[in-house]
Amino acid sequence: MMQIGMLGLGKMGANMVRRLARGGAQVHAWNRNHDVATALAQEQSGVIAHEEVADLVAALPAPRIVWLMLPAGAATETALQRVTPMLSPGDIVVNGANAYYKDSQRHAVELATLGLRFMDAGVSGGVWGLQNGYALMVGGSDDALQVLKPFYQILAPGADTGWLHCGAAGSGHFVKMVHNGIEYGMMQALAEGLALMQGKQDYDLDLAAISEMWRHGSVVRSWLLDLAADFLQRDQTLENIKPYVADSGEGRWTVLESVEQGTPAPVMSMALMMRFASQGQGDYANKLLAMMRSGFGGHAVKGDLA
């Protein structure tokens, strides 16, 4: 029986465990909150919950496969430091969460000194991945790929579609990073276009009908447009939605890469800047602009200056 260990059962991790188990794999699951792992094991056959990481590792057959689905940075670094001493040469660690590709390159080198193999997997599909499958962009050695291939084939939309071995360690996370930068730009363009139409009040445009029409035959049809059409059918005013858009880090890494390469990426860069603006990061600069305008032109400034 195919067996794999999964550390981290957030929205993505838990659904990936479900898809793996439904595809015939036995999944040993661990989460910082053990109740989450226990509940998942009770819900889904083929899942075994472990309270301790050491117990999870001990339950896996050689070569062990431990897949991390943890936040980038400290959480992932801590998990790697914790689990690697428990592993044996030939075992494989997969980081399937969002991560900076240079960190993945470093992790591959560090684990290789211990005789361990490392693969990075950029995973896209969101909350729909359980039903539709995940797009997988993987990096690492060919020999590690052969061990992981059956698991990738379960997770992907099809055995031979929706997943790709991109190259050496770090390449999977690099491709996923650029993927997310493109996603930022596409989302921003759709949002701006729909906002322009919403602002043309004298036409009283039906954004739900327009976005639904665009889904059929239009050159801008996409899954993002599908999502927009769906929620606009339910609510076009969005009055109860705060205009705050978070950024996960992938967009920042993409823009940094464009600067390092000297390769222009103005659309992705501006989309990232707009997310910063939505978070209030431009508020102080706007206050300064208002004050400068008042200073040279005597223009009124809104607000209480007392």
C-alpha positions in Angstrom: 0.0 0.0 0.0 1.2 3.5 -0.8 1.9 5.4 2.4 2.8 9.0 3.0 3.1 11.4 6.0 1.5 14.8 6.0 2.5 17.6 8.4 0.0 20.5 8.4 -3.7 20.1 8.0 -4.9 23.6 7.0 -7.5 24.1 4.2 -5.1 22.9 1.5 -3.3 20.2 3.6 -6.5 18.6 4.9 -8.1 18.4 1.4 -4.9 17.0 -0.1 -5.0 14.3 2.6 -8.6 13.6 1.7 -7.8 13.3 -2.0 -4.8 11.1 -1.4 -6.8 8.8 0.8 -9.7 8.6 -1.6 -7.2 7.7 -4.3 -6.0 4.7 -2.4 -3.1 6.0 -0.4 -2.7 5.6 3.4 -2.0 8.9 4.9 -0.4 9.4 8.3 -1.5 12.9 9.4 -0.1 15.3 12.0 -1.3 18.8 13.0 -0.2 21.2 15.7 -3.7 20.9 17.0 -4.2 17.2 17.3 -7.9 17.5 17.4 -7.8 18.5 13.8 -6.0 15.4 12.8 -8.3 13.2 14.9 -11.4 14.7 13.3 -10.0 14.2 9.8 -9.1 10.5 10.6 -12.6 9.9 11.9 -14.2 11.5 8.8 -12.0 10.0 6.1 -11.0 6.3 5.9 -7.4 5.7 5.0 -6.2 8.5 7.3 -4.3 7.8 10.5 -3.8 10.6 13.0 -0.6 10.9 15.0 -0.2 13.1 18.1 3.6 13.1 17.8 5.7 13.6 14.7 8.1 10.8 15.8 5.2 8.4 15.9 4.2 9.4 12.3 7.8 8.9 11.1 8.1 5.5 12.8 4.8 4.3 11.2 6.1 5.0 7.6 7.8 2.3 5.5 11.2 3.0 3.9 11.8 5.1 2.0 9.7 7.4 4.1 7.9 10.3 2.5 7.1 13.3 4.7 5.1 16.1 3.0 5.0 19.5 4.6 2.0 21.8 4.2 3.1 24.6 6.6 3.4 28.4 6.3 6.7 29.6 4.7 9.4 30.8 7.0 9.7 29.9 10.7 7.0 27.2 10.7 8.6 25.3 7.9 12.2 25.8 9.2 11.2 24.5 12.6 9.4 21.5 11.2 12.5 20.6 9.0 14.8 20.9 12.0 12.4 18.7 14.0 11.8 15.9 11.5 15.1 15.5 9.7 16.9 13.9 12.6 14.2 11.2 12.7 14.7 10.3 9.1 17.2 7.8 7.4 19.3 8.1 4.2 17.1 7.7 1.2 14.0 9.2 2.8 12.2 12.0 1.0 10.9 15.4 2.3 8.4 17.3 0.2 7.5 20.9 0.8 4.2 21.4 -0.9 3.3 24.8 0.7 4.1 28.2 -0.7 7.8 28.8 -0.3 10.5 31.0 -1.7 12.4 29.0 -4.3 15.8 30.0 -2.9 14.9 28.5 0.4 13.9 25.3 -1.4 17.3 25.2 -3.1 19.0 25.6 0.3 16.8 22.9 1.9 17.8 20.5 -0.9 21.5 21.1 -0.3 21.1 20.8 3.5 19.1 17.6 3.4 21.5 16.1 0.8 24.3 16.3 3.4 22.2 14.0 5.6 21.6 11.6 2.7 18.0 12.8 2.4 16.1 13.7 -0.7 14.1 16.9 -1.1 11.3 17.8 -3.5 9.5 21.1 -3.8 5.9 21.2 -5.0 4.1 24.3 -6.0 0.4 23.5 -5.5 -2.5 25.4 -7.1 -6.2 24.7 -6.9 -7.4 26.3 -3.7 -10.5 24.9 -2.0 -11.6 23.4 -5.3 -8.6 21.1 -5.5 -10.3 18.2 -3.6 -13.0 18.0 -6.3 -11.1 19.0 -9.4 -7.5 18.0 -8.6 -4.5 20.2 -8.0 -2.0 21.7 -10.5 1.4 20.6 -9.3 4.7 22.2 -10.2 7.5 20.0 -8.8 11.2 20.3 -8.5 13.8 17.8 -7.5 15.8 14.7 -8.6 14.6 12.1 -11.0 15.0 9.3 -8.5 12.8 11.1 -5.9 10.3 11.8 -8.7 9.9 8.1 -9.4 8.9 7.5 -5.8 6.5 10.5 -5.6 4.9 10.1 -9.0 2.0 7.9 -7.9 1.1 10.5 -5.3 1.3 13.4 -7.7 -0.9 11.4 -10.1 -3.6 11.1 -7.4 -3.4 14.7 -6.4 -3.5 16.1 -10.0 -6.6 16.4 -12.2 -5.4 13.4 -14.2 -2.6 10.9 -14.1 -0.8 12.6 -17.0 -2.3 16.1 -16.9 -2.1 19.0 -14.4 1.3 18.1 -13.0 4.9 18.6 -14.2 8.4 17.9 -13.1 9.8 21.3 -13.8 13.5 20.6 -13.1 16.0 20.7 -10.3 15.2 21.5 -6.7 13.6 24.9 -6.3 12.2 24.9 -9.9 8.7 23.9 -8.7 8.4 26.7 -6.3 9.9 29.1 -8.8 7.3 28.3 -11.4 4.5 28.5 -8.7 5.9 31.9 -7.7 5.6 33.2 -11.2 2.2 31.6 -11.5 0.9 33.6 -8.5 2.4 36.8 -9.9 0.4 36.2 -13.1 -2.6 35.5 -10.9 -2.2 38.9 -9.2 -2.2 40.7 -12.6 -5.2 38.8 -13.9 -7.2 39.5 -10.8 -6.3 43.2 -10.8 -7.3 43.6 -14.5 -10.7 41.9 -13.9 -11.4 43.9 -10.8 -10.5 47.2 -12.5 -12.7 46.5 -15.5 -15.7 45.5 -13.5 -15.2 48.5 -11.3 -15.2 50.8 -14.4 -18.5 49.3 -15.5 -20.0 49.6 -12.0 -19.0 53.3 -11.9 -20.8 54.1 -15.2 -24.1 54.6 -13.3 -26.1 56.1 -16.2 -25.9 52.7 -18.0 -27.1 50.7 -15.0 -25.0 47.8 -16.2 -25.7 44.3 -14.9 -22.3 43.1 -13.9 -23.5 39.6 -13.2 -25.0 39.2 -16.7 -21.9 40.7 -18.3 -19.4 38.5 -16.5 -21.6 35.5 -17.2 -21.7 36.3 -20.9 -18.0 36.8 -21.0 -17.5 33.2 -19.7 -18.7 31.9 -23.1 -16.5 32.5 -26.1 -14.7 35.6 -24.7 -10.9 35.9 -24.8 -10.9 36.9 -21.1 -12.8 33.7 -20.0 -11.0 32.0 -17.1 -11.6 30.4 -13.8 -11.1 33.8 -12.1 -13.9 35.1 -14.3 -16.0 32.1 -13.4 -15.6 32.9 -9.7 -16.4 36.6 -10.2 -19.5 35.7 -12.2 -20.6 33.4 -9.4 -20.4 35.9 -6.6 -21.8 38.7 -8.6 -24.9 36.7 -9.2 -25.4 36.8 -5.4 -24.2 40.3 -4.7 -23.2 43.2 -6.9 -22.9 45.9 -4.3 -20.4 44.2 -2.1 -21.4 46.6 0.6 -20.4 44.3 3.4 -17.0 43.5 2.0 -14.0 45.5 3.3 -11.7 46.8 0.6 -8.7 44.9 2.0 -6.7 42.5 -0.1 -4.0 40.4 1.6 -0.9 39.2 -0.1 0.6 35.8 0.6 4.2 36.6 -0.2 4.4 35.0 -3.7 3.6 38.3 -5.4 6.5 40.0 -3.5 8.9 37.2 -4.4 7.9 37.5 -8.1 8.5 41.3 -8.1 11.9 40.8 -6.3 12.8 38.3 -9.0 12.0 40.7 -11.8 14.3 43.3 -10.1 17.1 40.8 -9.7 16.8 39.7 -13.3 16.2 43.2 -14.7 13.2 41.7 -16.5 10.3 44.2 -16.6 7.1 43.0 -15.0 5.1 46.2 -14.6 1.6 44.5 -14.5 2.5 42.1 -11.7 4.4 44.8 -9.8 1.5 47.3 -10.0 -1.0 44.6 -8.9 1.2 44.0 -5.8 1.3 47.7 -5.1 -2.5 47.9 -5.3 -2.7 45.2 -2.6 -0.4 47.2 -0.4 -2.6 50.2 -1.0 -5.7 48.3 0.0 -4.1 47.4 3.3 -3.6 51.1 4.2 0.1 51.1 3.4 -0.3 54.2 1.3 -2.3 56.2 3.8 0.6 58.2 5.2 1.9 59.1 1.7 -1.6 60.3 0.7 -1.8 62.5 3.8 1.6 64.0 2.8 0.2 64.6 -0.7 -2.8 66.4 0.7 -0.7 68.6 2.9 1.7 69.5 0.0 -1.2 70.4 -2.2 -2.6 72.6 0.6 0.8 74.2 1.0 1.4 75.3 -2.6 -2.1 75.9 -3.7 -4.1 76.6 -0.5 -6.4 73.7 -1.3 -8.6 72.4 1.5 -7.6 69.4 3.5 -10.2 66.9 4.7 -10.0 66.0 8.3 -9.5 67.5 11.7 -6.2 69.2 11.9 -6.7 70.6 15.5 
